Amino acid sequence: MIKNLKKSQFFVCGIESHICVHQTVYQLIKNGFEVHIAEDAISSRKEANFKLGISRMTSYGAVLSCVETGLFELLKCTRDLRFKQIQALIK
C-alpha cells in the first residue's frame, strides 16, 4: 500500500522508539524509502530505550530531524499560504 502512494520520503514520529517506531523505520528503509525521524515527537517509557531506538534507526540511515524543521521543509518556502498558520502554531 505504501508503494502505491508514490512517495520516496517519510517523516516518522510515534511512541516506543525501540519497538514500534524502530520497526516502521527499519521496514521503510529496507524497502528503499528515505526516512526522517522527528526526534522531539518520539518517545519511550525509559530514556535508555528511547536512546537505543534513535541510535538503531540512525545506524540504518534514518535522518534525525524535529517537528518544526519537518513542517517548514514540507512547505518549501515562505510564500506558501500555510506558512503563517504553521508559524503561529510553533510559537
N, C-alpha and C positions, 0 to 999 in steps of 0.2 A: 504493500500500500504506500509506503513512504517513497519508493522509487517513482510511483505514479504522480507524485507531487511535482516532479521535475525541478527539484531544488538540489543544490550541491552543498549548502551550508546549513548548519543548525546551531541555534543558540539555546543552551540547555540550562535549566535550573531544577531544583527539586529537593526532596527530603531523603536522608540517608545516603550521603556521598559515597560511602564504601559499598553500598549494596545496589539499590535501585538506580541511582544516578550513574554510578560506575558501569553497571551492566548496559544501560541505554547508550552511554557514550562509547563503550567498547564495541558494541554491535554497529553503531553508526560508522565509526572509524574503520572497522573491519570491512564494511560494505562500501568503502570509498568516499564517505562524506567528510567534509571539513567541519569540525566541531569546535565551537567556542563555549566555554562554561562560565556562567555568571557566579563567580566565587562568593559574592555577597548575597546570593539568592539560593544557596545550597547549604544544607545543614546535616548534622548527625547528632545523636544524643550525647556522644562523647567527643571531646575535642580531638583525641588521638585518632578516632575513626574518621573524623572529618578530614584531618590532615592526610591520612593514609589514602582516602578516596581521591583527594585532589592530586596527590603525588602520583598515584597509579594512572589517573586519567591523562595527566600531562605527559607521563612517560610514553603513552600510546600516541601522543601527538595532539591532544586537545589543547586549544589556546585559552589561556586564562584571560578573563575579562571581568567586567562588572555590569550591573544593570544599566547604570547611567551611560556608560560607553556603548553598550549594545543598542540602547534606544536611539541614541543620536546617530550611530552608524547606519541603522535601518532607515533613518530619514535622509541620509546622504548630504543634505545641505540645509542651510538656514532659511532658504526660500520656500521650503515645504510649508504648507499652510498649518500643518500639525506641530511645527517647531515650538511655537509659543505655548501651546497646550502641554506639550511634554515638558518644556522648561518649567512651567508653573507647577507641575506635579513633582518634579525633582526638588524644587526649592521648598 
